[in-house]
Amino acid sequence: MTPETIISIFLGIGLAASVGFRVFLPLFALSLAGYYNVIPLNENWLWVASTPAIIALGVATILEIFAYYIPWFDNLLDTIAVPLAAIAGTAVMVSTVADLSPVITWALAIIAGGGTATAIKGTAASTRLTSTTTTGGIANPVISTVETGTSVVMSAFSIFLPIVAIILVVLIFISIRKMYRYIFPKSKKA
């Protein structure tokens, strides 16, 4: 594997992690980065960098961000966003991975891209549901703001500093694991 291939994999995983926080924001960032030739896109995914795609993804991004600030609708949106995150995570991975056979590219995209996005989106949805239950939804706008900010930061690092992005992805998964262990401690055997 060439360094370019490894960097493209890091880029894809970073964007997939970002998809776990907001589905359309990383796709919009990818679209802009492709349009301005900041990153190369796979030949079959050049349409993502087109003006109509930029407009559509930009509108979808704005709608998604604001929809998460509507009480009760945010939880409903999460039920739709989890499967969408799997698809979008796979798509960003496929669109960025370079110099690999289609079989390896798609396998990597489904496992690393879709899996990363789904794991993070599932955790975010659970966090929002817990917040709704424990605070009556009062804390949900704070959670939404943090998720949007994290998606912006992860998208930027993924595009401009993919090595830092992959480190952040590892840290996110470590945090998720610690949070899971805190919420669901192992029971002691008698």
Secondary structure, 3 states (H helix, E strand, C coil): CCHHHHHHHHHHHHHHHHHCCCCHHHHHHHHHHHHCCCCCCCHHHHHHHCHHHHHHHHHHHHHHHHHCCCCCHHHHHHHHHHHHHHHHHHHHHHHHCCCCCHHHHHHHHHHHHHHHHHHHHHHHHHHHHHHHHHHCCCCHHHHHHHHHHHHHHHHHHHHHCHHHHHHHHHHHHHHHHHHHHHHCCCCCCC
